[in-house]
Every structure is written in structure tokens, then in C-alpha cells.
Amino acid sequence: MKELYKSPIGTPVYADITFKAVTYTAPDGKVYNTEKQTYITVLISVTIPKIIIKTQIQGSDGSIKEYIGQDDAQVSINGVITGSNGEYPSEDVTKLNNMIQARVPIPVVCEFLNSNSMGIYNLVIESASLPQEAGRISQQAFTLNCISDTPTEIDFINA
């Protein structure tokens, strides 16, 4: 794997993820904005579930598979936001929390996710965890549990 660039402390970065800025209108009519954010201390895991519709036939072993398709990819992002010299990264955690609250898919730029083998360009955050860790006041760990999203346009005129 090729080094992408150096981190702020000079260590090599081999993988990162950037969440692009989004603007959306919430059900209360307010317009919200999130900021573009890049995380360099992340590990990403992708699970690719399938949709299989099976029918049991009485007197037969097994089942008939009527449909086999692909479900949304499940993406887990484990990361750490680091503050400077013993200070909690409150501003960056607020930006992350604003993104977690977004009610729309978020475009992502990530070599691992955007590759031809994965083809994931948008994520919907289903849940998030931001645990406290003893003795780590200048860091905030986080886990984002997401599903992939493929934008679809419906043509009501010709429907």
C-alpha cells in the first residue's frame, strides 16, 4: 500500500476518509449544513449482505432460491479525533456530531470505499458511538455504523 501523505505529527497516512459538506432541510423546516471533514486515524470494515428470497417446497430438501441480489453494504468506521497537547478536540467533535445528525446521505471520498471493487460513494449514518476513555482527555474515539446509498431518480412523468 502506498503512503498518501504525512500526518500532522509526521507519521505516514495510508488510508483516510473525507465526508463532504452537505446541506439539508429538516422536517422542522430549518436548513442545516455540515462541514467537510477528513479523518486520518480510521479503520474501515465493509460487510456486503445479500438479499435471498427462498421458498420451501413440501417434501423437498432445501429451498428454491427465487431471487438473489445485493443489499446495502454495511460500513463500520472506527476512528480517533486527536486534540492538541492535552486539550479535548471539542470543535472537531461538534463537527462530527453535526454530521451524525444529518438526515441525508453523505458523499465520501475514500480510496478503499470508492475503489472499483467496493463502489461506495455515499453513506447514511445509522448509529454512532463516542465513548469516553480513561486517561485520554485529548482524544475522542468514535464508531460510525453506516449503510451505503446509491442515489436513484424516479421519473414520475413516464411512470
GUDRENVO-403176 format. One record per residue (C-alpha): z, x, y. Coordinates in steps of 0.001 Angstrom, whole numbers, plus 524288, in hexadecimal, padded with zeros to 5 digits. Layout:
BEGIN
ZXY;...
END
This chain:
BEGIN
800008000080000;7FC438052380D51;805FB8064D81884;803097FC7B82358;80AE88031082E2C;81851808C283159;8243380030833E6;82C39801AD84070;834D880B848394D;829548133183401;8291180E7282600;81C1980A5081FE7;818B87FBD781F69;810757F7EA813B3;810F17E9208153F;8143A7DFE782046;8123F7D1BD823EB;80EBF7CBD583111;8111C7BD8883403;807F97B93F83ECC;80CA47B10384A41;80B4D7A247848D0;80C84796B9851FB;80FA67894184CD8;8148977BFD8512E;820C67772484A41;82315768CC846ED;82B87767AA85337;81F6576ABC85B6F;8241F7782785FD7;81AD6783A885F13;8204D78FCF85878;81B2E79DB3857D4;81E637A8BC84E8B;81BE17B70385177;813BE7C08A84998;81CEC7C856840E2;81AC97D4078380D;824697D7F782D83;8234D7E57E82783;82EFF7E53181E62;82A7A7DAD2814C0;8282C7D88980660;81F087CD6B802FD;81E377C62D7F621;813727BC797F2C7;814287B2637E7ED;807A47AB207E4C0;80AB579E327DDF7;80074795CF7D75E;7FE97787327D720;7FC3B782797C945;7FA9D7742E7C5F6;7FD78772467B778;7FC2D7665D7AEE5;803657650B7A20E;7FB7875ED579725;8037F757EF78CC3;8020E75E3F77F79;7FC9176AB878547;8031E777DB78733;8034077CD07950E;7FCDB775EF7A07E;7EFC0774387A6EE;7EE9077B7F7B3BA;7E71A772727BCBA;7E7D777A917C8FD;7EB7C788A17CBAC;7EC3E78CC97D9D8;7F3927959D7E2FF;7FF7A7914D7EAC7;8041A7972E7F7A7;808867A5437F61C;817267A71A7F79E;81A0C7B2C78005D;8277F7B8D7801C0;8297F7C27A80CD4;835E37CAA680CBB;837F07D2D1818D6;841487D92A82246;8414C7D8D38311A;847E67E4D783695;84E447E5E2843F4;850517F24984B9D;85C6C7FAE2849F1;866AA7F16D8452B;861AE7E58384C81;85E5E7D8C2845E5;84FD07D551847B2;852D47C7E284D7C;8460D7C67B85525;83DC67C98F84921;845FC7C074840A7;843E77B58C84AA7;835217B7D7849E3;835EC7B73D83B06;83DE17AAB583B92;834057A483844EB;829537A7B683B1F;831697A21382FED;832A779555837A7;823D77943083995;81E247879C83421;810A478D43831E1;80A437978182924;80B6D7A53182EC3;7FFDC7AE9782E00;803827BBAE827FD;7FD777C92282818;801977D0E881C3C;7F90D7D9F981439;7FFBB7D59F80799;7FE8F7C6F380A34;7F1337C74E810D7;7EADB7CF43805F6;7DF9E7C95C7FE3B;7E86C7C7D87F268;7F2867BF9D7F9D1;7EABF7B968804E9;7F6E37B48480C04;7F5587B35681ACD;7FEDD7A85E81E81;80CD47A5C381A4C;815DD79A1481B85;8243579DEA81B64;82B77794EC81200;838D179B53812FD;83F5B7A7538188C;84BC67AEFE8167C;852497B7EC8206E;85E9C7BCFD819C8;8695E7C4E082030;86BAF7D20E819E6;878857D95A81AAA;877C47E5C3822CA;869E07E3868278F;86BA47DEBE83572;85EC77E4A583A39;856797DE1382FC0;852C27D06682BCA;84D4C7CE5181E35;844A97C28081BFE;83D397BB958114D;8320D7B24881437;82D7F7A94B80958;81FDB7A4C680CA3;813FE79E31806EA;805EB7A183809EB;7FDBB79831811F7;7EF1A796EB812B6;7EA9E78F8881ED9;7E2AF7838981B3E;7DABF77B248246E;7D87A76D0B820BC;7CC1A766A9825A6;7CFD1758648282C;7C27D7550F82DD7;7BB4A75705820FE;7C66D7529481837;
END
